[in-house]
Amino acid sequence: MLACVDVDYRPELTVAACVLFRNWADANEASHLVEHGPPAAPYEPGQFYRRELPHLLRVLARVEVPLEAIIVDGYAWLGEDRPGLGAHLYEALNREVPVIGVAKTAYVTTGPSVPVLRGKSLRPLFVGAAGMDAATAAEHIRRMHGASRTPTMLNRVDRLCRTS
């Protein structure tokens, strides 16, 4: 099983969502989970993971099937030796499940990320991974369902967070 995860921040609570799907090219989810939690910690530049990681771990703790990989909306690496959200999640999961980071905007340094063009977009997604080769991760993201820049399952988990 594959998972896309995301977090939405509101003044009174945080919503973490996980969309589960079976194959990289799936157009429809197999299931999803939503977890409501306390407000997130304040944003700290370069420390985004501190804000999001506790909420992702809470929703992932409810997944009852083995995961092949997890996709996060954000960077796996901020530089060659600077872990981003994806690498921190990979470590928090005891390096048992590879984590792919998909970022929509360029960071100061994209580190070991691979630019991926999807659909008719001229703006790349920046794909990196922890526990998996970045080129392999980029190919998985290229193959994901959806004609637009952002894969269907990433759009789905984003909408689920915002509307739950």
Order of alpha helices (4+ residues) and beta strands (2+ residues): beta-beta-beta-alpha-beta-beta-beta-alpha-beta-beta-beta-alpha-alpha
